[in-house]
Amino acid sequence: ANGNLETIVGKYLEPANVGDAGTRVWQTHIGGSGDDNPYAMEQGPDGNLYITGQTSSTNFPLLGGSAFTGSSLNQQAQTDIDVFVLKITPDGQSIKAAVVGGNGADDNYDVRTAPNGDVFVCGSTTSTNLLTLNAGSGASNANAGGTDALVFRISQDLSSLVWMRNYGGSSADRASIMLHNPVSGDLFVGGNTSSTNFPVTSPRQSVRGGSSAGFLQRLTGAGGTAWSSYFSSAASQSASLLCMEFNVNRDQLVFGGVTTGLDATNIGGAYDASTNGNNDFYVARMGIDQTFLSGTYVGGSNNEVNMMGLNTDLNNDVFVF
């Protein structure tokens, strides 16, 4: 181990029977002298594993093994935490990484890959020098208030930003989850906001509602905004948007999170149309053109704390955990 907290990545073979132990193929530690905490992972079109996380290290490893060459984007000389983007060969023998961040706290929550191997990352930032560091990327040196949402696209070889967007309202904003359509190139971003002036474009819902709300956005592969909308909570209530998945045809978004109460227009065709405890889960379905299809609460009389994942199957049934 190099620091207090490191990233551990491994490959295991599934056990033959439920309850049996899997077989470890390989396992490796990755990190610098600070804290290195992974958040999300996806296998790219090249077969490599792509992992994003946060690092407080100033010596996060950028290159290891023989499979990768060349320089990487390296902004880890900045203060506070930064975002690392890491790729690892399927045999675990080689790594290449980039570190992205400014003069504030730069955090991340999800990663997706494009067919050409470029990597999308979303999270949050308090930095005020991202444009200075990444001229021509579309980033901003402004901080709208608290934490702002952060979304960027980095090249497949991790050497340069394709584009970056940091934006928000006057309170805390965070991009938590993404979906990428490899056919259209569009990127769908979901997150949470406490702002009453979160930037919206052709929105289905233009107001926060209660004390906090979710947000949904459709971005082009080049970083333009097709639409941006609140997913509103009810008056005096709160909501967070945590998980999202496509349906089979990729023409609908299925998403969910935790709420004390949603705006009435976000519940319909429901298994449960009313809240049951202090916090409930919710699951909603909406067309990629923002046509609302259905929404339901899921919960008991106590507190549903955190939705960790949401998936759909080939029948478009939804699984939440």
ROVEX-800129 format. One record per residue: x negated, y, z negated of N, C-alpha, C, CB in turn; residue in one letter. Coordinates in steps of 0.02 Angstrom, whole numbers, padded with zeros to 5 digits, always signed. Glycine has a CB too. Layout:
! ROVEX-800129
XYZXYZXYZXYZA/...
This chain:
! ROVEX-800129
-00042-00060+00000+00000+00000+00000-00044+00063+00000+00047+00000-00061A/-00022+00113+00038-00061+00174+00044-00034+00231+00001-00063+00196+00115N/+00031+00229-00014+00062+00283-00052+00112+00256-00102+00096+00332-00005G/+00153+00301-00128+00202+00281-00178+00259+00239-00148+00231+00342-00212N/+00280+00257-00088+00336+00223-00055+00319+00214+00018+00403+00264-00063L/+00322+00152+00043+00303+00138+00111+00359+00104+00150+00241+00094+00113E/+00355+00108+00215+00400+00073+00260+00376+00001+00267+00405+00108+00329T/+00421-00047+00260+00405-00118+00271+00450-00142+00327+00416-00160+00206I/+00420-00172+00378+00456-00199+00435+00436-00272+00443+00442-00158+00501V/+00485-00315+00455+00469-00385+00464+00517-00418+00513+00471-00420+00399G/+00496-00477+00535+00538-00518+00579+00550-00585+00545+00505-00528+00650K/+00613-00605+00542+00632-00668+00510+00675-00708+00558+00669-00655+00443Y/+00668-00774+00555+00711-00818+00592+00772-00836+00549+00674-00882+00614L/+00830-00838+00580+00890-00854+00543+00886-00925+00515+00952-00847+00587E/+00914-00937+00455+00917-01005+00428+00966-01048+00468+00937-01005+00354P/+00955-01112+00465+00998-01158+00501+01068-01160+00471+00968-01229+00501A/+01073-01150+00405+01137-01154+00371+01147-01092+00327+01141-01218+00329N/+01209-01072+00319+01226-01016+00276+01202-01031+00205+01302-01000+00278V/+01167-00984+00175+01142-00993+00107+01070-01016+00105+01184-01042+00072G/+01044-01043+00161+00974-01063+00163+00928-01002+00171+00961-01114+00219D/+00864-01010+00157+00816-00956+00165+00793-00951+00237+00755-00967+00119A/+00784-00889+00261+00757-00880+00328+00681-00890+00327+00773-00810+00353G/+00653-00892+00387+00581-00902+00395+00548-00838+00417+00566-00960+00445T/+00500-00813+00380+00465-00752+00398+00415-00766+00454+00430-00721+00338R/+00420-00726+00508+00374-00732+00564+00315-00684+00554+00409-00717+00631V/+00332-00621+00536+00280-00572+00519+00310-00517+00477+00248-00543+00583W/+00267-00481+00443+00288-00424+00402+00229-00376+00396+00312-00447+00331Q/+00244-00311+00398+00191-00261+00395+00213-00200+00354+00170-00240+00465T/+00164-00169+00322+00174-00105+00288+00152-00048+00334+00136-00103+00220H/+00189+00008+00333+00170+00066+00373+00181+00128+00331+00211+00069+00439I/+00131+00170+00325+00140+00232+00288+00075+00267+00274+00175+00217+00224G/+00082+00328+00246+00025+00367+00227+00022+00374+00151+00028+00436+00259G/-00008+00428+00128-00020+00437+00057+00040+00463+00019-00078+00482+00046S/+00093+00484+00054+00154+00508+00022+00209+00456+00021+00178+00570+00056G/+00272+00479+00022+00330+00435+00025+00353+00429+00097+00387+00460-00021D/+00362+00367+00121+00383+00353+00190+00444+00307+00188+00325+00321+00232D/+00502+00335+00204+00566+00302+00193+00604+00293+00258+00608+00341+00142N/+00613+00231+00282+00649+00220+00346+00724+00226+00336+00632+00152+00375P/+00759+00249+00389+00832+00256+00386+00868+00215+00438+00850+00327+00394Y/+00842+00211+00499+00879+00178+00553+00831+00144+00601+00924+00229+00590A/+00856+00093+00635+00814+00055+00682+00856+00031+00741+00781-00006+00646M/+00826+00031+00799+00858+00005+00860+00805-00025+00905+00897+00061+00897E/+00823-00079+00939+00778-00108+00988+00788-00072+01054+00790-00185+00996Q/+00733-00047+01083+00736-00009+01145+00738-00052+01206+00678+00037+01149G/+00748-00022+01265+00751-00060+01327+00685-00094+01345+00771-00014+01384P/+00631-00071+01315+00566-00103+01326+00552-00160+01278+00511-00051+01320D/+00599-00176+01234+00591-00230+01186+00559-00209+01121+00550-00283+01217G/+00530-00149+01119+00500-00126+01057+00553-00104+01007+00452-00068+01071N/+00535-00106+00943+00578-00081+00890+00565-00007+00879+00567-00121+00825L/+00618+00032+00874+00613+00104+00862+00644+00118+00794+00647+00145+00919Y/+00605+00149+00750+00627+00163+00682+00617+00237+00668+00587+00120+00631I/+00665+00266+00636+00658+00336+00613+00668+00339+00538+00708+00382+00649T/+00633+00386+00508+00637+00394+00436+00607+00461+00415+00602+00337+00400G/+00600+00470+00350+00571+00531+00324+00503+00516+00293+00618+00565+00272Q/+00458+00565+00298+00392+00557+00269+00370+00621+00235+00342+00536+00322T/+00338+00613+00178+00304+00669+00145+00228+00664+00154+00322+00672+00071S/+00206+00614+00192+00135+00604+00203+00107+00656+00252+00121+00534+00229S/+00043+00673+00242+00007+00714+00291-00041+00671+00332-00032+00770+00256T/-00039+00605+00320-00082+00559+00357-00043+00497+00380-00142+00538+00314N/+00020+00508+00399+00060+00452+00425+00025+00423+00487+00133+00475+00443F/+00017+00357+00492-00021+00328+00548+00015+00338+00614-00033+00254+00536P/-00021+00362+00664+00007+00376+00730-00007+00323+00781-00018+00442+00754L/-00058+00282+00771-00078+00232+00821-00111+00174+00786-00126+00263+00874L/-00092+00114+00807-00124+00054+00779-00113-00005+00825-00096+00039+00710G/-00164-00048+00831-00161-00104+00877-00181-00084+00947-00091-00133+00878G/-00174-00131+00994-00200-00119+01062-00147-00105+01115-00239-00178+01083S/-00083-00110+01097-00030-00105+01149-00017-00034+01171+00034-00135+01122A/-00029+00015+01128-00012+00084+01144-00074+00127+01146+00038+00112+01093F/-00072+00178+01188-00127+00226+01193-00098+00297+01197-00172+00210+01255T/-00142+00346+01197-00121+00415+01207-00103+00449+01142-00063+00418+01253G/-00094+00516+01148-00079+00557+01089-00004+00557+01075-00105+00628+01100S/+00013+00577+01015+00082+00583+00993+00095+00654+00968+00099+00531+00938S/+00159+00674+00970+00179+00736+00937+00167+00729+00862+00254+00753+00953L/+00128+00775+00834+00108+00768+00764+00116+00836+00729+00035+00743+00759N/+00170+00842+00691+00184+00904+00654+00184+00892+00579+00251+00934+00676Q/+00147+00842+00556+00149+00825+00485+00106+00870+00442+00129+00754+00476Q/+00074+00920+00471+00037+00969+00430+00084+01019+00397-00014+01006+00473A/+00149+01017+00415+00197+01063+00386+00213+01044+00314+00262+01063+00428Q/+00250+01087+00279+00268+01074+00209+00330+01032+00205+00278+01140+00172T/+00343+01003+00145+00403+00965+00129+00406+00901+00172+00466+01007+00140D/+00466+00870+00177+00472+00808+00214+00480+00822+00289+00531+00767+00188I/+00457+00774+00329+00464+00776+00402+00497+00712+00426+00395+00787+00436D/+00513+00711+00490+00544+00653+00522+00489+00613+00557+00599+00674+00572V/+00486+00548+00544+00442+00506+00585+00483+00465+00634+00398+00460+00541F/+00456+00457+00694+00485+00414+00746+00431+00362+00762+00507+00454+00811V/+00447+00299+00750+00398+00245+00753+00420+00191+00801+00386+00216+00683L/+00375+00166+00842+00390+00107+00882+00340+00052+00867+00391+00124+00958K/+00365-00009+00866+00326-00067+00849+00338-00121+00901+00343-00093+00777I/+00286-00154+00922+00293-00210+00969+00330-00268+00936+00224-00233+00995T/+00364-00310+00975+00403-00364+00946+00363-00413+00904+00438-00401+01000P/+00296-00416+00916+00255-00461+00876+00227-00427+00814+00198-00488+00918D/+00244-00363+00805+00222-00328+00745+00148-00309+00744+00236-00368+00687G/+00114-00315+00801+00042-00305+00802+00020-00235+00819+00011-00352+00850Q/+00064-00195+00850+00044-00128+00872+00098-00077+00855+00030-00127+00947S/+00078-00017+00837+00124+00037+00822+00103+00101+00858+00129+00048+00746I/+00152+00144+00870+00139+00213+00889+00192+00256+00856+00138+00222+00968K/+00174+00315+00833+00222+00357+00796+00213+00430+00813+00214+00347+00721A/+00266+00468+00805+00266+00540+00808+00295+00566+00743+00305+00567+00870A/+00275+00625+00722+00303+00658+00663+00328+00727+00684+00250+00663+00605V/+00392+00741+00670+00424+00802+00692+00450+00839+00631+00483+00786+00741V/+00435+00904+00627+00461+00943+00572+00431+01012+00568+00449+00907+00507G/+00464+01055+00530+00441+01124+00524+00422+01141+00453+00494+01170+00548G/+00434+01203+00434+00411+01229+00370+00460+01217+00313+00397+01302+00375N/+00514+01179+00326+00562+01162+00274+00569+01087+00267+00630+01193+00290G/+00626+01065+00243+00641+00994+00236+00676+00970+00300+00684+00980+00173A/+00646+00922+00334+00675+00893+00396+00690+00820+00383+00626+00902+00457D/+00753+00803+00387+00775+00735+00369+00811+00703+00428+00821+00737+00307D/+00823+00639+00424+00854+00604+00480+00896+00546+00456+00801+00579+00529N/+00945+00525+00498+00991+00472+00478+01005+00421+00533+01055+00503+00456Y/+00990+00435+00595+01006+00386+00647+00958+00393+00706+01078+00394+00671D/+00952+00339+00745+00908+00337+00804+00944+00298+00859+00839+00305+00787V/+00937+00322+00921+00962+00287+00980+00910+00294+01036+01032+00317+01003R/+00912+00247+01083+00865+00249+01139+00903+00255+01205+00821+00187+01139T/+00872+00290+01252+00900+00298+01319+00871+00244+01365+00884+00369+01348A/+00903+00231+01422+00877+00180+01468+00806+00192+01491+00921+00176+01529P/+00783+00255+01494+00714+00269+01514+00665+00264+01456+00710+00337+01546N/+00691+00247+01397+00647+00239+01338+00643+00299+01294+00580+00221+01361G/+00670+00357+01314+00671+00415+01270+00710+00398+01206+00702+00476+01305D/+00695+00434+01153+00724+00420+01088+00763+00480+01063+00669+00400+01037V/+00825+00468+01040+00866+00520+01009+00865+00511+00933+00940+00517+01036F/+00860+00565+00897+00860+00564+00824+00907+00619+00799+00787+00574+00795V/+00945+00605+00746+00987+00657+00716+00976+00658+00641+01061+00645+00732C/+00988+00717+00612+00979+00725+00540+00996+00795+00518+00909+00707+00519G/+00952+00824+00477+00963+00892+00451+00897+00927+00442+01002+00890+00385S/+00900+00994+00436+00838+01033+00428+00852+01098+00391+00807+01048+00497T/+00802+01121+00354+00803+01188+00326+00748+01231+00356+00795+01185+00250T/+00713+01205+00407+00655+01240+00435+00675+01302+00474+00616+01193+00480S/+00629+01350+00476+00641+01413+00512+00586+01428+00563+00646+01471+00462T/+00550+01376+00585+00498+01387+00636+00498+01333+00689+00430+01389+00603N/+00556+01300+00700+00558+01245+00748+00549+01269+00820+00624+01207+00741L/+00574+01327+00836+00563+01354+00903+00490+01372+00913+00608+01415+00916L/+00459+01402+00863+00389+01420+00868+00346+01358+00880+00365+01456+00804T/+00362+01304+00846+00323+01242+00854+00339+01207+00920+00336+01195+00797L/+00401+01215+00944+00424+01177+01002+00453+01224+01055+00477+01124+00981N/+00412+01269+01079+00434+01318+01128+00462+01284+01190+00375+01365+01149A/+00519+01310+01214+00551+01283+01273+00596+01223+01261+00499+01263+01322G/+00602+01202+01198+00642+01143+01182+00716+01159+01172+00615+01109+01120S/+00732+01224+01163+00800+01243+01146+00812+01247+01072+00847+01195+01176G/+00761+01235+01031+00767+01241+00959+00775+01314+00939+00707+01210+00923A/+00790+01326+00875+00799+01393+00849+00755+01402+00787+00873+01407+00833S/+00731+01463+00777+00696+01479+00715+00744+01501+00659+00645+01534+00728N/+00808+01505+00674+00857+01527+00625+00881+01468+00583+00916+01561+00659A/+00896+01482+00520+00931+01436+00477+00998+01468+00460+00890+01419+00412N/+01053+01436+00482+01118+01467+00475+01142+01468+00402+01170+01431+00517A/+01115+01424+00361+01135+01422+00291+01128+01353+00262+01206+01447+00282G/+01094+01346+00206+01084+01279+00176+01047+01235+00224+01152+01247+00158G/+01070+01174+00233+01042+01129+00284+01082+01136+00348+01042+01056+00260T/+01048+01135+00404+01079+01135+00470+01074+01066+00501+01047+01188+00516D/+01119+01051+00547+01115+00988+00585+01054+00991+00631+01179+00976+00626A/+01023+00933+00641+00964+00928+00684+00973+00869+00731+00899+00919+00641L/+00965+00880+00796+00967+00827+00846+00910+00841+00895+01037+00825+00883V/+00871+00789+00911+00819+00799+00962+00809+00736+01003+00753+00820+00929F/+00780+00747+01062+00762+00693+01107+00687+00697+01119+00802+00697+01175R/+00652+00641+01108+00580+00639+01116+00562+00589+01170+00545+00621+01049I/+00510+00602+01206+00491+00560+01263+00472+00489+01241+00432+00592+01300S/+00476+00443+01288+00465+00372+01273+00396+00359+01244+00474+00331+01336Q/+00346+00397+01266+00279+00387+01239+00266+00427+01175+00227+00406+01291D/+00318+00461+01151+00317+00499+01088+00268+00557+01089+00299+00452+01030L/+00253+00582+01148+00203+00635+01153+00233+00705+01154+00162+00626+01216S/+00298+00711+01170+00327+00778+01177+00403+00776+01168+00310+00808+01245S/+00431+00832+01146+00503+00839+01141+00532+00853+01210+00522+00894+01092L/+00586+00819+01227+00625+00836+01287+00670+00895+01272+00666+00774+01312V/+00704+00893+01215+00743+00949+01190+00756+00941+01116+00809+00956+01228W/+00773+00996+01084+00791+00996+01013+00847+01046+01002+00729+01012+00969M/+00895+01029+00958+00948+01074+00938+00953+01073+00861+01016+01054+00971R/+00951+01131+00831+00964+01139+00759+01017+01193+00751+00899+01156+00719N/+01070+01179+00715+01128+01222+00716+01171+01207+00655+01169+01214+00781Y/+01216+01255+00639+01262+01244+00584+01299+01308+00566+01226+01217+00525G/+01335+01304+00510+01370+01362+00483+01334+01388+00422+01442+01344+00466G/+01369+01425+00381+01338+01460+00325+01328+01416+00264+01379+01519+00306S/+01352+01353+00265+01342+01306+00210+01305+01244+00236+01410+01285+00177S/+01310+01189+00200+01270+01129+00217+01302+01091+00275+01264+01083+00156A/+01261+01072+00323+01282+01033+00382+01231+00978+00394+01289+01079+00446D/+01255+00919+00413+01211+00862+00424+01238+00818+00479+01203+00821+00359R/+01196+00800+00528+01214+00751+00579+01195+00682+00553+01179+00767+00647A/+01245+00637+00547+01234+00573+00512+01232+00513+00558+01288+00563+00462S/+01264+00516+00615+01272+00456+00657+01277+00476+00730+01335+00416+00636I/+01253+00433+00775+01255+00447+00846+01275+00385+00885+01187+00473+00871M/+01302+00396+00944+01312+00344+00995+01287+00371+01061+01387+00322+00999L/+01254+00329+01100+01231+00350+01166+01262+00305+01219+01154+00347+01171H/+01293+00337+01270+01320+00300+01326+01267+00298+01381+01386+00333+01353N/+01238+00239+01394+01184+00236+01443+01205+00248+01515+01151+00169+01438P/+01270+00243+01528+01295+00254+01596+01304+00329+01610+01362+00217+01607V/+01340+00363+01566+01352+00435+01575+01293+00477+01550+01416+00456+01539S/+01255+00449+01504+01201+00486+01473+01223+00528+01414+01168+00530+01523G/+01288+00530+01400+01314+00572+01346+01294+00545+01278+01390+00577+01351D/+01288+00591+01231+01271+00575+01162+01328+00599+01117+01202+00607+01141L/+01355+00555+01077+01409+00574+01031+01380+00576+00961+01469+00523+01035F/+01390+00633+00928+01360+00646+00863+01416+00656+00811+01314+00708+00866V/+01409+00625+00754+01454+00634+00699+01417+00655+00637+01494+00571+00686G/+01451+00693+00593+01417+00715+00533+01465+00747+00484+01363+00763+00550G/+01435+00784+00437+01473+00814+00383+01456+00888+00377+01458+00779+00316N/+01505+00928+00357+01494+00999+00349+01534+01028+00291+01511+01036+00414T/+01503+01074+00255+01539+01114+00206+01553+01184+00231+01498+01118+00141S/+01533+01198+00293+01539+01265+00322+01609+01278+00349+01488+01274+00378S/+01633+01340+00340+01696+01360+00371+01685+01388+00441+01731+01412+00327T/+01621+01396+00460+01604+01425+00526+01556+01380+00564+01574+01494+00518N/+01565+01314+00556+01525+01268+00595+01540+01281+00670+01542+01193+00576F/+01488+01281+00713+01500+01298+00783+01542+01246+00819+01433+01305+00819P/+01599+01268+00847+01644+01224+00883+01649+01247+00956+01714+01224+00850V/+01662+01198+00999+01671+01210+01070+01729+01167+01094+01606+01195+01111T/+01781+01198+01122+01841+01161+01145+01862+01110+01093+01828+01126+01212S/+01874+01131+01031+01885+01082+00977+01956+01055+00974+01869+01114+00911P/+01962+00993+00953+02027+00966+00935+02051+00998+00870+02025+00889+00928R/+02005+01010+00823+02021+01042+00760+01969+01096+00747+02023+00991+00701Q/+01991+01156+00735+01945+01214+00732+01933+01239+00661+01972+01270+00773S/+01962+01206+00610+01953+01227+00541+01932+01169+00497+02018+01259+00513V/+01897+01186+00444+01871+01135+00397+01926+01101+00359+01822+01166+00348R/+01976+01138+00337+02031+01111+00297+02018+01120+00224+02041+01038+00313G/+01988+01071+00191+01973+01074+00120+01903+01099+00107+01982+01006+00088G/+01869+01071+00058+01803+01094+00037+01747+01067+00082+01789+01074-00034S/+01759+01012+00116+01711+00984+00164+01748+00942+00215+01656+00942+00128S/+01716+00930+00271+01749+00893+00325+01697+00857+00366+01790+00940+00370A/+01720+00812+00408+01675+00783+00458+01672+00828+00519+01699+00712+00477G/+01625+00813+00563+01625+00844+00629+01606+00792+00681+01576+00905+00632F/+01630+00803+00742+01616+00760+00800+01595+00804+00858+01677+00716+00818L/+01547+00780+00897+01523+00818+00955+01507+00771+01013+01460+00859+00935Q/+01517+00797+01072+01495+00763+01133+01442+00806+01166+01555+00749+01181R/+01381+00781+01169+01325+00816+01200+01306+00781+01265+01265+00820+01153L/+01280+00818+01312+01253+00788+01372+01183+00761+01357+01251+00839+01431T/+01158+00720+01403+01091+00694+01393+01038+00747+01394+01076+00644+01446G/+01055+00806+01420+01008+00862+01421+01017+00908+01361+01017+00901+01485A/+01062+00891+01315+01070+00929+01254+01124+00982+01257+01007+00961+01238G/+01162+00987+01311+01218+01034+01314+01278+01009+01275+01238+01047+01387G/+01322+01054+01254+01380+01036+01215+01442+01034+01259+01390+01085+01157T/+01471+00975+01268+01534+00969+01305+01593+00988+01260+01543+00897+01331A/+01593+00962+01198+01642+00985+01148+01614+00973+01078+01709+00948+01157W/+01639+01012+01032+01619+01007+00962+01678+01024+00918+01558+01054+00946S/+01694+00982+00869+01756+00990+00831+01748+00967+00760+01813+00951+00864S/+01785+01000+00715+01793+00972+00648+01835+00909+00651+01826+01024+00601Y/+01825+00865+00602+01874+00813+00584+01898+00832+00514+01843+00739+00587F/+01955+00867+00511+01974+00908+00453+01999+00867+00394+02026+00958+00474S/+01982+00891+00336+02012+00865+00274+02075+00905+00259+01961+00870+00215S/+02114+00879+00211+02174+00915+00188+02153+00973+00143+02223+00868+00152A/+02197+01020+00133+02183+01077+00089+02161+01053+00020+02245+01122+00083A/+02107+01083-00004+02079+01068-00071+02050+00998-00076+02132+01077-00124S/+02041+00963-00020+02014+00896-00020+01946+00895+00016+02063+00846+00013Q/+01914+00837+00018+01848+00830+00049+01847+00769+00094+01793+00826-00004S/+01802+00770+00143+01794+00713+00187+01722+00712+00213+01844+00715+00246A/+01696+00652+00223+01631+00644+00255+01637+00591+00310+01576+00624+00204S/+01602+00602+00365+01602+00555+00421+01535+00520+00421+01616+00592+00490L/+01536+00454+00413+01474+00417+00400+01456+00366+00453+01479+00383+00335L/+01506+00336+00485+01493+00280+00531+01533+00289+00595+01511+00212+00498C/+01507+00261+00651+01541+00270+00715+01518+00216+00763+01528+00340+00744M/+01565+00193+00806+01549+00144+00857+01595+00154+00917+01556+00072+00829E/+01573+00132+00976+01616+00132+01035+01663+00072+01033+01573+00130+01099F/+01718+00077+01072+01756+00018+01089+01719-00016+01147+01829+00035+01109N/+01746-00071+01171+01712-00110+01223+01699-00069+01286+01753-00172+01240V/+01748-00028+01307+01742+00009+01370+01705+00076+01362+01810+00022+01398N/+01686+00091+01301+01651+00154+01285+01692+00216+01303+01584+00157+01321R/+01758+00209+01303+01801+00268+01314+01837+00289+01251+01851+00253+01369D/+01822+00257+01195+01849+00276+01130+01794+00276+01078+01906+00228+01110Q/+01802+00319+01028+01759+00321+00970+01797+00293+00910+01733+00393+00955L/+01768+00246+00875+01796+00220+00813+01750+00243+00757+01804+00142+00815V/+01776+00279+00709+01732+00308+00659+01766+00307+00590+01713+00380+00678F/+01725+00317+00539+01752+00315+00472+01706+00347+00421+01766+00244+00452G/+01731+00349+00360+01693+00379+00306+01732+00376+00241+01675+00451+00322G/+01720+00425+00199+01751+00428+00133+01787+00495+00126+01698+00419+00077V/+01846+00494+00095+01885+00556+00088+01929+00554+00026+01927+00567+00150T/+01944+00613+00000+01997+00620-00050+02063+00637-00018+01978+00673-00102T/+02062+00651+00048+02124+00665+00084+02109+00699+00150+02170+00709+00042G/+02138+00674+00204+02129+00701+00271+02187+00746+00291+02120+00645+00322L/+02173+00790+00338+02227+00828+00369+02279+00779+00397+02200+00875+00426D/+02342+00797+00392+02396+00751+00412+02391+00729+00484+02463+00784+00400A/+02361+00771+00527+02356+00753+00598+02300+00703+00610+02343+00816+00640T/+02263+00684+00558+02211+00633+00565+02233+00565+00539+02149+00655+00528N/+02296+00558+00523+02325+00494+00502+02384+00479+00547+02347+00496+00426I/+02385+00419+00575+02440+00399+00618+02433+00327+00640+02443+00445+00680G/+02489+00293+00650+02486+00222+00666+02451+00183+00612+02452+00210+00733G/+02464+00202+00549+02420+00183+00494+02439+00119+00460+02418+00238+00444A/+02388+00081+00440+02396+00027+00392+02417+00056+00325+02331-00015+00386Y/+02386+00113+00306+02401+00146+00243+02399+00221+00255+02350+00125+00187D/+02455+00254+00247+02460+00325+00264+02449+00371+00205+02527+00339+00293A/+02432+00344+00146+02422+00387+00088+02360+00366+00049+02483+00386+00042S/+02330+00414+00015+02271+00399-00025+02292+00359-00087+02234+00464-00046T/+02244+00320-00113+02260+00274-00167+02221+00287-00231+02248+00204-00145N/+02162+00315-00225+02121+00327-00284+02085+00394-00276+02071+00270-00294G/+02031+00402-00313+01993+00464-00310+01961+00474-00241+01939+00465-00364N/+01929+00421-00216+01901+00420-00149+01926+00359-00113+01824+00422-00150N/+01945+00366-00051+01963+00310-00008+01919+00308+00054+02038+00313+00012D/+01912+00249+00082+01885+00245+00150+01939+00268+00199+01862+00172+00166F/+01916+00290+00257+01963+00300+00313+01931+00273+00376+01981+00375+00321Y/+01973+00252+00423+01951+00229+00489+01996+00262+00540+01952+00150+00495V/+01967+00291+00591+02005+00326+00643+01980+00306+00712+02002+00402+00634A/+02023+00316+00761+02007+00300+00831+02027+00360+00874+02043+00234+00854R/+01982+00380+00918+01994+00439+00960+01962+00428+01028+01966+00503+00926M/+01994+00451+01081+01965+00448+01147+01904+00494+01152+02016+00466+01200G/+01859+00479+01198+01800+00522+01206+01819+00591+01233+01749+00488+01252I/+01882+00599+01254+01907+00665+01274+01943+00700+01216+01955+00658+01334D/+01936+00673+01155+01965+00698+01093+02039+00683+01085+01955+00772+01089Q/+02067+00639+01125+02137+00618+01114+02140+00573+01052+02165+00580+01177T/+02176+00596+01001+02180+00558+00939+02226+00499+00948+02203+00602+00880F/+02205+00439+00926+02243+00378+00937+02271+00349+00873+02200+00327+00971L/+02231+00346+00820+02257+00319+00757+02208+00335+00700+02268+00242+00763S/+02235+00331+00639+02194+00341+00580+02228+00313+00519+02178+00416+00570G/+02189+00282+00475+02217+00251+00416+02171+00258+00356+02232+00177+00429T/+02200+00259+00297+02161+00252+00235+02152+00178+00219+02196+00289+00176Y/+02097+00163+00186+02085+00095+00161+02054+00102+00091+02038+00054+00209V/+02089+00077+00040+02060+00083-00027+02109+00061-00080+02039+00152-00040G/+02082+00055-00141+02122+00036-00198+02129+00094-00246+02092-00024-00234G/+02146+00077-00309+02161+00129-00358+02099+00160-00388+02204+00100-00412S/+02040+00131-00376+01979+00159-00402+01941+00196-00346+01935+00105-00432N/+01875+00200-00353+01835+00243-00311+01799+00204-00257+01785+00283-00353N/+01813+00217-00194+01773+00190-00139+01715+00238-00126+01817+00179-00073E/+01655+00218-00140+01599+00264-00146+01565+00280-00080+01548+00237-00193V/+01549+00229-00040+01508+00241+00019+01523+00189+00072+01434+00239+00001N/+01537+00212+00133+01544+00168+00190+01474+00160+00222+01596+00196+00242M/+01448+00099+00221+01380+00087+00244+01376+00068+00318+01349+00032+00203M/+01431+00041+00346+01428+00020+00415+01497+00008+00444+01387-00042+00422G/+01502+00013+00510+01564+00002+00546+01546-00027+00614+01607+00068+00554L/+01578-00083+00632+01566-00114+00697+01631-00134+00729+01520-00175+00690N/+01630-00142+00795+01687-00167+00833+01667-00230+00870+01714-00114+00883T/+01715-00274+00882+01700-00336+00919+01729-00332+00989+01727-00398+00881D/+01726-00387+01026+01750-00389+01095+01826-00381+01100+01728-00453+01128L/+01862-00390+01044+01934-00379+01043+01951-00308+01021+01968-00429+00998N/+01899-00267+01009+01906-00199+00982+01933-00199+00912+01951-00159+01027N/+01928-00255+00877+01942-00255+00805+01884-00221+00769+01951-00328+00779D/+01899-00192+00711+01850-00151+00675+01831-00186+00610+01879-00080+00660V/+01766-00186+00596+01739-00216+00535+01701-00162+00496+01692-00277+00551F/+01717-00155+00432+01687-00103+00391+01654-00135+00331+01741-00051+00367V/+01596-00109+00313+01564-00133+00252+01530-00075+00217+01513-00189+00268F/
